[in-house]
């Protein structure tokens, strides 16, 4: 069995790869820059991107299981990616959604292959967007201070790997959360304690938050969606569910664990 992981060097993809390797699986990793991938030894690196499915004939050859992370640029070609995968012999897929059931997610569900959709609400790794302002100013700027059950990206990877390797997960849509609910201020407090210094929280207006994303190259539609989601998140975003433990057999990682792994980046 060969598993192809798309987005293999991304926030979640590299954790899918690592967990599959830990389980002794044969892994093929799709990445734009194999020389800088930094993935475990034994992984087969293939240059490419899932947003150009017509170029993936060789990458899909011999693959029976596929992991997809929905990213920008995939909406228009996701159905083609799924179709090419099925015609190449893929019989099981996992897909990390893009926040809603869009064209790629629907194509996976309609593919005829076994599928599992992973629905994380908010990643702990989003905290890394605070690195620069914490390091230079000791400040975090966000538009809202609402609670969220943020999930460790390694737990997303672990659930994906389990669904790819083990039976019993087909046709499931799994909401993924951490084991705790934190507001941004509370996450800041955990970071501040780990760093041993104060960090201030500055609340942005809606317009300020949108303009910040626009300055980073995000489209206005996407910026409005992101800021709007944080202003009025779905109920699932602030409710702990035990999916990670039920699927993997161990509790979800805590935010304190995530901070221990990444604290040096904030110094």
URTAWO-V950107 format. One record per residue. RES is the residue in one letter. NEAR is the number of other ideal C-beta (glycine too) atoms within 12 Angstrom. Layout:
BEGIN
res,near
RES,NEAR
RES,NEAR
END
This chain:
BEGIN
res,near
X,21
X,28
X,42
X,47
X,49
X,49
X,40
X,45
X,32
X,32
X,30
X,40
X,45
X,35
X,39
X,50
X,43
X,31
X,36
X,40
X,27
X,21
X,24
X,14
X,32
X,23
X,41
X,39
X,41
X,45
X,31
X,24
X,17
X,20
X,11
X,13
X,28
X,18
X,30
X,25
X,13
X,17
X,32
X,30
X,27
X,32
X,22
X,28
X,29
X,43
X,26
X,22
X,33
X,17
X,20
X,32
X,17
X,18
X,35
X,33
X,19
X,20
X,37
X,25
X,40
X,49
X,50
X,51
X,44
X,39
X,30
X,25
X,21
X,31
X,26
X,16
X,27
X,37
X,24
X,24
X,45
X,35
X,25
X,30
X,41
X,28
X,20
X,26
X,19
X,38
X,23
X,37
X,47
X,50
X,51
X,43
X,36
X,30
X,29
X,18
X,21
X,24
X,25
X,41
X,33
X,22
X,32
X,41
X,26
X,19
X,31
X,19
X,30
X,28
X,38
X,39
X,40
X,46
X,31
X,44
X,36
X,39
X,34
X,42
X,32
X,28
X,37
X,24
X,25
X,33
X,23
X,16
X,24
X,32
X,20
X,13
X,18
X,23
X,23
X,35
X,26
X,34
X,29
X,28
X,22
X,27
X,25
X,36
X,38
X,41
X,47
X,40
X,40
X,36
X,45
X,50
X,44
X,40
X,47
X,54
X,38
X,36
X,42
X,43
X,32
X,25
X,14
X,14
X,28
X,24
X,20
X,26
X,28
X,36
X,31
X,48
X,42
X,42
X,28
X,27
X,27
X,33
X,27
X,33
X,22
X,26
X,39
X,32
X,23
X,29
X,40
X,24
X,19
X,26
X,24
X,12
X,19
X,16
X,32
X,21
X,27
X,23
X,21
X,24
X,16
X,22
X,16
X,19
X,29
X,26
X,19
X,23
X,28
X,19
X,12
X,15
X,11
X,19
X,15
X,17
X,15
X,22
X,25
X,21
X,22
X,31
X,28
X,21
X,27
X,32
X,23
X,16
X,25
X,21
X,17
X,25
X,32
X,25
X,21
X,27
X,28
X,23
X,37
X,35
X,22
X,22
X,33
X,30
X,14
X,17
X,21
X,35
X,33
X,27
X,39
X,24
X,24
X,34
X,32
X,20
X,22
X,28
X,25
X,13
X,21
X,33
X,15
END
